[in-house]
């Protein structure tokens, strides 16, 4: 299922750039999502600092 989701994102994004977006759940919490089409990795968290750290680890190694 995860691979299907990643492939769908890749089709919609249409570029090799990191895609980051925010959603809200039914309890009003903010969720951060990121997809890296070059590696196929996807991340989701409700903590902005954790998302920033994930991005930095992926791009500033």
RAZIRA-V400783 format. One record per residue. N is the residue number from 0. RES is the residue in three letters. OMEGA is omega in whole degrees, 0 to 359 (none if undefined). Layout:
n: [N/N]
res: [RES/RES]
omega: [OMEGA/OMEGA]
This chain:
n: [0/1/2/3/4/5/6/7/8/9/10/11/12/13/14/15/16/17/18/19/20/21/22/23/24/25/26/27/28/29/30/31/32/33/34/35/36/37/38/39/40/41/42/43/44/45/46/47/48/49/50/51/52/53/54/55/56/57/58/59/60]
res: [UNK/UNK/UNK/UNK/UNK/UNK/UNK/UNK/UNK/UNK/UNK/UNK/UNK/UNK/UNK/UNK/UNK/UNK/UNK/UNK/UNK/UNK/UNK/UNK/UNK/UNK/UNK/UNK/UNK/UNK/UNK/UNK/UNK/UNK/UNK/UNK/UNK/UNK/UNK/UNK/UNK/UNK/UNK/UNK/UNK/UNK/UNK/UNK/UNK/UNK/UNK/UNK/UNK/UNK/UNK/UNK/UNK/UNK/UNK/UNK/UNK]
omega: [181/180/177/179/180/180/178/178/180/179/182/181/175/176/180/183/175/179/179/178/183/174/178/178/185/178/179/178/175/176/177/180/177/177/178/183/179/181/184/181/179/178/178/179/176/182/183/180/178/178/178/179/179/179/180/178/182/188/183/180/none]
